[in-house]
């Protein structure tokens, strides 16, 4: 019988940036920390959808044992057993041109 190495599991508490957008009649919640977006007919619906989606992602990665891999893939860093989200260093509006058919 093989011995299983049990690793101590902790819960990381941190804050993630969430951007709230309105597209037509729908609201969007987006975070670059997990490259996750969710929508709803109201801002409250979008927030609830976001929370549900986030919880599903966490549950699946915990179940699969891939939490650290997921965090690294989304740009999180670990220093002395402390995880940090990618830092938002700015936000701006930029003028662009998009050719479309008239």
N, C-alpha and C positions, 0 to 999 in steps of 0.2 A: 504494500500500500504506500503510495506516495504522500509525503507530507505537503500540505498546502501552506504557502506563505501568506499569512493574512496581513494586509497592509492597513494601517490605521486610516480611516476615512474622516476627513473634516469637511465642513461646509465653509466655502469662501463667500464672504459678504462684500459686495462692491457695488458701485453705481455704474450704469451703462448709459451712454447718450442715446436718446430716442428723439427722432425728428417726426413732427406731425405735419402732414401735407393734406391738401384738399385737391382732389382730381374730379372735376365735374361735381356730381352730387355725392361722391364717396370720400371718405377720409382714410388716410394711410398712416400707419405707424411704422417707422423704419429705424433699425439700429445697425450701424456698421460693425458693432462688437460681435454680432453673429450673422451679419449679412442677412437679416431677417426682416421681412415686411409682412404686414397683415392689414386688412381693410375692413371697413364696415360702413353702413349707411349713416351712422352718426359717429362722432369722435369717441364716445363711450363704447359703442359697438366695436370700433377698430381697436381700442385699448383692450377690451375683453378678448378679442380674437388674437391679438398679439400675445397676451398672457397665456392663452391656451396653447398657441404654437410654441412659445418659448418653453413651457412646461413639458410638452411632448418631446422636444429636442433634448432637453436635459434628461428626462426619463429614459429615452432610448440610448443616449450615450453612456449613462450610468449602467444600464442593463448590459450594454455591450462592452463595458470597460474601456471606453475610448474618450473619456472626458478630456484628459490632458492632450491627446492627439487633436481633438476638435478645437480646443482653445488655441493651441499652437497654429493650427491651420487658419484660424481667424485673426492671427497676429497678436495674440495675448503673449505676455512675457512672464516668466517665473524667475524671481530672484529671492533666494533664501526662503524657499517654500511659500512665497507670497505671489499670487497671480495679479497681474495688472492688465487692464483693457488697453487696446490701442488708443492713443490719445488723439482727440480731435484737435487739430492745431489751427483751424479756421474754417470759416464758411463765407461764401460770397455769392453774389449774383453776377453772372457774366453774360454780356451781349454775344449772341451767336447768330448765324444765318443758316437756315435750313431750306433747301429748295424743295418746293412742293408743287403739284399740278394745280393750276388755277381752276 
